[in-house]
Amino acid sequence: MSVRTPMTPSPPNSARGEVRIRPERCKGCELCIAHCPVGVLGLSTDFNAAGYHYPVVATDGCIACQACSAICPDFAIFAVPAGPLPQAEKPTMVA
């Protein structure tokens, strides 16, 4: 029996995304924490201005799947690709 191996090597860092949280919008439902497939979110011990605990990034490893964004009823959390975003080329002036 042969073992299947990936055709391309795994990236050195499995994190492909960064979680962005807007604590002031969160109502503490914890849906994002429950639905994160890689378990990078945890609940903060702090409160926001409305008195709710909000999510925090507990571990590095976001895969930018947007499950947190899709499940959040308050649009308080989303993920972006890890690392610097590619800069658009600046138009050049033609003389």
N, CA, C and O atoms as a GROMACS GRO file, in nm:
protein
  380
    1MET      N    1   0.084  -0.118   0.000
    1MET     CA    2   0.000   0.000   0.000
    1MET      C    3   0.089   0.125   0.000
    1MET      O    4   0.184   0.134   0.078
    2SER      N    5   0.060   0.218  -0.086
    2SER     CA    6   0.140   0.340  -0.093
    2SER      C    7   0.072   0.452  -0.014
    2SER      O    8  -0.050   0.455   0.002
    3VAL      N    9   0.155   0.542   0.034
    3VAL     CA   10   0.106   0.657   0.111
    3VAL      C   11   0.101   0.777   0.018
    3VAL      O   12   0.197   0.806  -0.053
    4ARG      N   13  -0.011   0.846   0.021
    4ARG     CA   14  -0.025   0.966  -0.062
    4ARG      C   15   0.044   1.082   0.006
    4ARG      O   16   0.030   1.103   0.126
    5THR      N   17   0.119   1.158  -0.071
    5THR     CA   18   0.185   1.277  -0.020
    5THR      C   19   0.140   1.396  -0.102
    5THR      O   20   0.102   1.381  -0.218
    6PRO      N   21   0.143   1.515  -0.043
    6PRO     CA   22   0.101   1.633  -0.118
    6PRO      C   23   0.196   1.662  -0.233
    6PRO      O   24   0.316   1.635  -0.225
    7MET      N   25   0.141   1.717  -0.340
    7MET     CA   26   0.223   1.750  -0.456
    7MET      C   27   0.308   1.874  -0.432
    7MET      O   28   0.416   1.888  -0.490
    8THR      N   29   0.260   1.962  -0.347
    8THR     CA   30   0.335   2.082  -0.315
    8THR      C   31   0.368   2.078  -0.166
    8THR      O   32   0.287   2.030  -0.087
    9PRO      N   33   0.483   2.127  -0.128
    9PRO     CA   34   0.518   2.125   0.014
    9PRO      C   35   0.429   2.220   0.094
    9PRO      O   36   0.378   2.319   0.041
   10SER      N   37   0.413   2.189   0.221
   10SER     CA   38   0.334   2.275   0.309
   10SER      C   39   0.412   2.404   0.334
   10SER      O   40   0.535   2.402   0.337
   11PRO      N   41   0.341   2.514   0.351
   11PRO     CA   42   0.411   2.638   0.382
   11PRO      C   43   0.476   2.628   0.520
   11PRO      O   44   0.426   2.554   0.605
   12PRO      N   45   0.586   2.700   0.543
   12PRO     CA   46   0.653   2.690   0.671
   12PRO      C   47   0.566   2.733   0.788
   12PRO      O   48   0.579   2.677   0.898
   13ASN      N   49   0.480   2.830   0.768
   13ASN     CA   50   0.389   2.876   0.872
   13ASN      C   51   0.248   2.844   0.826
   13ASN      O   52   0.207   2.885   0.718
   14SER      N   53   0.174   2.770   0.908
   14SER     CA   54   0.040   2.729   0.866
   14SER      C   55  -0.060   2.844   0.870
   14SER      O   56  -0.170   2.832   0.816
   15ALA      N   57  -0.025   2.955   0.933
   15ALA     CA   58  -0.116   3.068   0.941
   15ALA      C   59  -0.126   3.135   0.805
   15ALA      O   60  -0.026   3.178   0.747
   16ARG      N   61  -0.245   3.143   0.754
   16ARG     CA   62  -0.268   3.208   0.625
   16ARG      C   63  -0.353   3.332   0.640
   16ARG      O   64  -0.380   3.401   0.541
   17GLY      N   65  -0.394   3.361   0.761
   17GLY     CA   66  -0.479   3.477   0.782
   17GLY      C   67  -0.457   3.541   0.918
   17GLY      O   68  -0.390   3.486   1.006
   18GLU      N   69  -0.514   3.658   0.932
   18GLU     CA   70  -0.509   3.731   1.059
   18GLU      C   71  -0.651   3.771   1.095
   18GLU      O   72  -0.725   3.822   1.011
   19VAL      N   73  -0.688   3.747   1.218
   19VAL     CA   74  -0.822   3.778   1.265
   19VAL      C   75  -0.826   3.925   1.308
   19VAL      O   76  -0.737   3.972   1.378
   20ARG      N   77  -0.929   3.994   1.265
   20ARG     CA   78  -0.952   4.133   1.306
   20ARG      C   79  -1.083   4.136   1.384
   20ARG      O   80  -1.185   4.086   1.338
   21ILE      N   81  -1.079   4.194   1.502
   21ILE     CA   82  -1.194   4.196   1.592
   21ILE      C   83  -1.230   4.341   1.625
   21ILE      O   84  -1.143   4.423   1.653
   22ARG      N   85  -1.359   4.370   1.620
   22ARG     CA   86  -1.411   4.500   1.661
   22ARG      C   87  -1.484   4.480   1.793
   22ARG      O   88  -1.604   4.455   1.793
   23PRO      N   89  -1.414   4.491   1.907
   23PRO     CA   90  -1.474   4.460   2.037
   23PRO      C   91  -1.599   4.542   2.068
   23PRO      O   92  -1.689   4.493   2.135
   24GLU      N   93  -1.605   4.664   2.020
   24GLU     CA   94  -1.720   4.750   2.052
   24GLU      C   95  -1.849   4.702   1.988
   24GLU      O   96  -1.957   4.738   2.034
   25ARG      N   97  -1.840   4.622   1.882
   25ARG     CA   98  -1.961   4.570   1.816
   25ARG      C   99  -2.009   4.437   1.874
   25ARG      O  100  -2.124   4.398   1.853
   26CYS      N  101  -1.922   4.367   1.945
   26CYS     CA  102  -1.949   4.230   1.991
   26CYS      C  103  -2.054   4.229   2.103
   26CYS      O  104  -2.054   4.315   2.191
   27LYS      N  105  -2.143   4.128   2.097
   27LYS     CA  106  -2.244   4.109   2.201
   27LYS      C  107  -2.222   3.978   2.278
   27LYS      O  108  -2.311   3.931   2.348
   28GLY      N  109  -2.102   3.920   2.263
   28GLY     CA  110  -2.063   3.805   2.343
   28GLY      C  111  -2.137   3.676   2.316
   28GLY      O  112  -2.151   3.595   2.408
   29CYS      N  113  -2.183   3.652   2.197
   29CYS     CA  114  -2.260   3.530   2.168
   29CYS      C  115  -2.171   3.406   2.159
   29CYS      O  116  -2.220   3.294   2.173
   30GLU      N  117  -2.042   3.423   2.136
   30GLU     CA  118  -1.942   3.316   2.126
   30GLU      C  119  -1.961   3.225   2.005
   30GLU      O  120  -1.901   3.118   2.000
   31LEU      N  121  -2.042   3.264   1.908
   31LEU     CA  122  -2.060   3.181   1.789
   31LEU      C  123  -1.930   3.168   1.709
   31LEU      O  124  -1.901   3.061   1.655
   32CYS      N  125  -1.853   3.275   1.701
   32CYS     CA  126  -1.728   3.271   1.626
   32CYS      C  127  -1.630   3.173   1.690
   32CYS      O  128  -1.558   3.101   1.619
   33ILE      N  129  -1.628   3.169   1.820
   33ILE     CA  130  -1.538   3.078   1.892
   33ILE      C  131  -1.578   2.933   1.864
   33ILE      O  132  -1.493   2.848   1.839
   34ALA      N  133  -1.708   2.906   1.870
   34ALA     CA  134  -1.757   2.770   1.849
   34ALA      C  135  -1.740   2.722   1.705
   34ALA      O  136  -1.724   2.603   1.681
   35HIS      N  137  -1.745   2.814   1.608
   35HIS     CA  138  -1.741   2.774   1.468
   35HIS      C  139  -1.604   2.785   1.402
   35HIS      O  140  -1.590   2.753   1.284
   36CYS      N  141  -1.503   2.829   1.474
   36CYS     CA  142  -1.368   2.838   1.417
   36CYS      C  143  -1.314   2.697   1.398
   36CYS      O  144  -1.298   2.624   1.496
   37PRO      N  145  -1.285   2.656   1.273
   37PRO     CA  146  -1.241   2.518   1.250
   37PRO      C  147  -1.102   2.487   1.303
   37PRO      O  148  -1.069   2.370   1.324
   38VAL      N  149  -1.019   2.588   1.326
   38VAL     CA  150  -0.884   2.564   1.377
   38VAL      C  151  -0.867   2.608   1.522
   38VAL      O  152  -0.758   2.596   1.577
   39GLY      N  153  -0.971   2.659   1.584
   39GLY     CA  154  -0.970   2.693   1.726
   39GLY      C  155  -0.873   2.803   1.766
   39GLY      O  156  -0.807   2.792   1.869
   40VAL      N  157  -0.865   2.908   1.687
   40VAL     CA  158  -0.773   3.016   1.721
   40VAL      C  159  -0.834   3.122   1.812
   40VAL      O  160  -0.763   3.211   1.860
   41LEU      N  161  -0.964   3.116   1.836
   41LEU     CA  162  -1.031   3.219   1.914
   41LEU      C  163  -1.060   3.173   2.056
   41LEU      O  164  -1.084   3.056   2.082
   42GLY      N  165  -1.057   3.268   2.146
   42GLY     CA  166  -1.093   3.245   2.285
   42GLY      C  167  -1.173   3.363   2.334
   42GLY      O  168  -1.187   3.463   2.264
   43LEU      N  169  -1.226   3.353   2.455
   43LEU     CA  170  -1.307   3.461   2.511
   43LEU      C  171  -1.222   3.550   2.600
   43LEU      O  172  -1.147   3.500   2.684
   44SER      N  173  -1.233   3.678   2.583
   44SER     CA  174  -1.157   3.774   2.662
   44SER      C  175  -1.210   3.779   2.805
   44SER      O  176  -1.327   3.753   2.830
   45THR      N  177  -1.122   3.813   2.896
   45THR     CA  178  -1.166   3.835   3.034
   45THR      C  179  -1.211   3.979   3.054
   45THR      O  180  -1.272   4.013   3.154
   46ASP      N  181  -1.179   4.064   2.956
   46ASP     CA  182  -1.220   4.205   2.961
   46ASP      C  183  -1.361   4.222   2.906
   46ASP      O  184  -1.415   4.132   2.842
   47PHE      N  185  -1.420   4.337   2.932
   47PHE     CA  186  -1.553   4.371   2.883
   47PHE      C  187  -1.542   4.486   2.784
   47PHE      O  188  -1.452   4.568   2.795
   48ASN      N  189  -1.634   4.491   2.687
   48ASN     CA  190  -1.642   4.607   2.598
   48ASN      C  191  -1.731   4.712   2.664
   48ASN      O  192  -1.776   4.693   2.778
   49ALA      N  193  -1.758   4.822   2.596
   49ALA     CA  194  -1.836   4.931   2.654
   49ALA      C  195  -1.980   4.890   2.686
   49ALA      O  196  -2.042   4.948   2.774
   50ALA      N  197  -2.032   4.789   2.615
   50ALA     CA  198  -2.169   4.743   2.639
   50ALA      C  199  -2.176   4.637   2.750
   50ALA      O  200  -2.285   4.594   2.788
   51GLY      N  201  -2.060   4.595   2.802
   51GLY     CA  202  -2.058   4.500   2.911
   51GLY      C  203  -2.047   4.354   2.870
   51GLY      O  204  -2.078   4.266   2.951
   52TYR      N  205  -2.005   4.327   2.747
   52TYR     CA  206  -1.993   4.190   2.699
   52TYR      C  207  -1.846   4.149   2.689
   52TYR      O  208  -1.759   4.231   2.661
   53HIS      N  209  -1.820   4.020   2.713
   53HIS     CA  210  -1.690   3.964   2.683
   53HIS      C  211  -1.682   3.949   2.532
   53HIS      O  212  -1.780   3.910   2.469
   54TYR      N  213  -1.570   3.977   2.474
   54TYR     CA  214  -1.553   3.968   2.329
   54TYR      C  215  -1.444   3.866   2.297
   54TYR      O  216  -1.365   3.832   2.385
   55PRO      N  217  -1.438   3.816   2.173
   55PRO     CA  218  -1.336   3.717   2.138
   55PRO      C  219  -1.198   3.781   2.125
   55PRO      O  220  -1.184   3.899   2.095
   56VAL      N  221  -1.098   3.699   2.148
   56VAL     CA  222  -0.959   3.738   2.126
   56VAL      C  223  -0.889   3.625   2.053
   56VAL      O  224  -0.936   3.511   2.053
   57VAL      N  225  -0.778   3.656   1.991
   57VAL     CA  226  -0.699   3.554   1.922
   57VAL      C  227  -0.617   3.481   2.029
   57VAL      O  228  -0.531   3.541   2.093
   58ALA      N  229  -0.644   3.351   2.046
   58ALA     CA  230  -0.576   3.272   2.148
   58ALA      C  231  -0.450   3.205   2.095
   58ALA      O  232  -0.352   3.192   2.168
   59THR      N  233  -0.451   3.164   1.969
   59THR     CA  234  -0.334   3.099   1.909
   59THR      C  235  -0.316   3.149   1.767
   59THR      O  236  -0.408   3.201   1.705
   60ASP      N  237  -0.195   3.134   1.717
   60ASP     CA  238  -0.166   3.170   1.579
   60ASP      C  239  -0.197   3.050   1.492
   60ASP      O  240  -0.157   2.938   1.526
   61GLY      N  241  -0.265   3.069   1.385
   61GLY     CA  242  -0.298   2.957   1.298
   61GLY      C  243  -0.422   2.981   1.215
   61GLY      O  244  -0.479   2.887   1.159
   62CYS      N  245  -0.467   3.106   1.207
   62CYS     CA  246  -0.585   3.140   1.128
   62CYS      C  247  -0.563   3.099   0.983
   62CYS      O  248  -0.456   3.124   0.926
   63ILE      N  249  -0.663   3.036   0.924
   63ILE     CA  250  -0.653   2.994   0.784
   63ILE      C  251  -0.735   3.083   0.692
   63ILE      O  252  -0.751   3.051   0.574
   64ALA      N  253  -0.787   3.193   0.743
   64ALA     CA  254  -0.864   3.290   0.666
   64ALA      C  255  -0.985   3.226   0.598
   64ALA      O  256  -1.015   3.259   0.483
   65CYS      N  257  -1.052   3.137   0.667
   65CYS     CA  258  -1.168   3.067   0.608
   65CYS      C  259  -1.295   3.153   0.612
   65CYS      O  260  -1.392   3.122   0.542
   66GLN      N  261  -1.296   3.258   0.692
   66GLN     CA  262  -1.409   3.349   0.707
   66GLN      C  263  -1.529   3.287   0.778
   66GLN      O  264  -1.640   3.341   0.770
   67ALA      N  265  -1.511   3.175   0.847
   67ALA     CA  266  -1.622   3.115   0.923
   67ALA      C  267  -1.668   3.211   1.033
   67ALA      O  268  -1.787   3.223   1.059
   68CYS      N  269  -1.574   3.278   1.096
   68CYS     CA  270  -1.609   3.373   1.203
   68CYS      C  271  -1.692   3.488   1.147
   68CYS      O  272  -1.789   3.531   1.209
   69SER      N  273  -1.653   3.537   1.033
   69SER     CA  274  -1.724   3.647   0.970
   69SER      C  275  -1.863   3.606   0.925
   69SER      O  276  -1.959   3.683   0.936
   70ALA      N  277  -1.874   3.485   0.873
   70ALA     CA  278  -2.003   3.437   0.822
   70ALA      C  279  -2.104   3.413   0.933
   70ALA      O  280  -2.224   3.431   0.912
   71ILE      N  281  -2.057   3.373   1.051
   71ILE     CA  282  -2.148   3.337   1.160
   71ILE      C  283  -2.181   3.456   1.251
   71ILE      O  284  -2.282   3.452   1.322
   72CYS      N  285  -2.099   3.560   1.252
   72CYS     CA  286  -2.117   3.671   1.345
   72CYS      C  287  -2.239   3.756   1.308
   72CYS      O  288  -2.243   3.814   1.200
   73PRO      N  289  -2.339   3.765   1.398
   73PRO     CA  290  -2.458   3.844   1.367
   73PRO      C  291  -2.435   3.995   1.378
   73PRO      O  292  -2.518   4.074   1.332
   74ASP      N  293  -2.323   4.034   1.439
   74ASP     CA  294  -2.297   4.176   1.462
   74ASP      C  295  -2.184   4.233   1.376
   74ASP      O  296  -2.146   4.349   1.393
   75PHE      N  297  -2.130   4.153   1.284
   75PHE     CA  298  -2.021   4.196   1.197
   75PHE      C  299  -1.903   4.250   1.278
   75PHE      O  300  -1.843   4.351   1.244
   76ALA      N  301  -1.872   4.179   1.388
   76ALA     CA  302  -1.768   4.224   1.479
   76ALA      C  303  -1.633   4.157   1.454
   76ALA      O  304  -1.534   4.194   1.516
   77ILE      N  305  -1.628   4.061   1.364
   77ILE     CA  306  -1.504   3.986   1.343
   77ILE      C  307  -1.492   3.945   1.197
   77ILE      O  308  -1.591   3.916   1.131
   78PHE      N  309  -1.368   3.943   1.148
   78PHE     CA  310  -1.341   3.896   1.013
   78PHE      C  311  -1.194   3.859   1.004
   78PHE      O  312  -1.116   3.889   1.094
   79ALA      N  313  -1.155   3.795   0.896
   79ALA     CA  314  -1.016   3.755   0.876
   79ALA      C  315  -0.965   3.816   0.746
   79ALA      O  316  -1.039   3.835   0.650
   80VAL      N  317  -0.837   3.847   0.746
   80VAL     CA  318  -0.770   3.900   0.627
   80VAL      C  319  -0.651   3.810   0.596
   80VAL      O  320  -0.601   3.742   0.686
   81PRO      N  321  -0.604   3.808   0.473
   81PRO     CA  322  -0.485   3.728   0.441
   81PRO      C  323  -0.365   3.772   0.526
   81PRO      O  324  -0.347   3.891   0.552
   82ALA      N  325  -0.283   3.676   0.567
   82ALA     CA  326  -0.166   3.706   0.648
   82ALA      C  327  -0.060   3.780   0.567
   82ALA      O  328  -0.050   3.763   0.446
   83GLY      N  329   0.016   3.860   0.635
   83GLY     CA  330   0.126   3.930   0.571
   83GLY      C  331   0.081   4.057   0.502
   83GLY      O  332  -0.038   4.091   0.504
   84PRO      N  333   0.175   4.126   0.442
   84PRO     CA  334   0.141   4.250   0.373
   84PRO      C  335   0.057   4.223   0.249
   84PRO      O  336   0.083   4.129   0.174
   85LEU      N  337  -0.041   4.306   0.229
   85LEU     CA  338  -0.122   4.295   0.109
   85LEU      C  339  -0.044   4.349  -0.009
   85LEU      O  340   0.032   4.445   0.006
   86PRO      N  341  -0.059   4.290  -0.126
   86PRO     CA  342   0.015   4.340  -0.242
   86PRO      C  343  -0.028   4.482  -0.276
   86PRO      O  344  -0.147   4.515  -0.277
   87GLN      N  345   0.069   4.565  -0.302
   87GLN     CA  346   0.042   4.704  -0.337
   87GLN      C  347   0.009   4.714  -0.484
   87GLN      O  348   0.073   4.651  -0.568
   88ALA      N  349  -0.090   4.794  -0.514
   88ALA     CA  350  -0.128   4.816  -0.654
   88ALA      C  351  -0.016   4.901  -0.720
   88ALA      O  352   0.044   4.988  -0.657
   89GLU      N  353   0.007   4.871  -0.844
   89GLU     CA  354   0.109   4.948  -0.914
   89GLU      C  355   0.061   5.091  -0.932
   89GLU      O  356  -0.055   5.117  -0.966
   90LYS      N  357   0.152   5.184  -0.909
   90LYS     CA  358   0.119   5.324  -0.926
   90LYS      C  359   0.124   5.357  -1.075
   90LYS      O  360   0.215   5.313  -1.145
   91PRO      N  361   0.028   5.435  -1.123
   91PRO     CA  362   0.033   5.473  -1.265
   91PRO      C  363   0.151   5.565  -1.290
   91PRO      O  364   0.185   5.650  -1.207
   92THR      N  365   0.211   5.548  -1.401
   92THR     CA  366   0.325   5.633  -1.437
   92THR      C  367   0.277   5.742  -1.531
   92THR      O  368   0.188   5.722  -1.613
   93MET      N  369   0.340   5.856  -1.517
   93MET     CA  370   0.306   5.970  -1.602
   93MET      C  371   0.382   5.955  -1.734
   93MET      O  372   0.503   5.931  -1.734
   94VAL      N  373   0.313   5.970  -1.842
   94VAL     CA  374   0.376   5.964  -1.973
   94VAL      C  375   0.393   6.107  -2.022
   94VAL      O  376   0.297   6.184  -2.028
   95ALA      N  377   0.516   6.140  -2.056
   95ALA     CA  378   0.545   6.278  -2.099
   95ALA      C  379   0.518   6.297  -2.245
   95ALA      O  380   0.536   6.407  -2.297
   0.00000   0.00000   0.00000
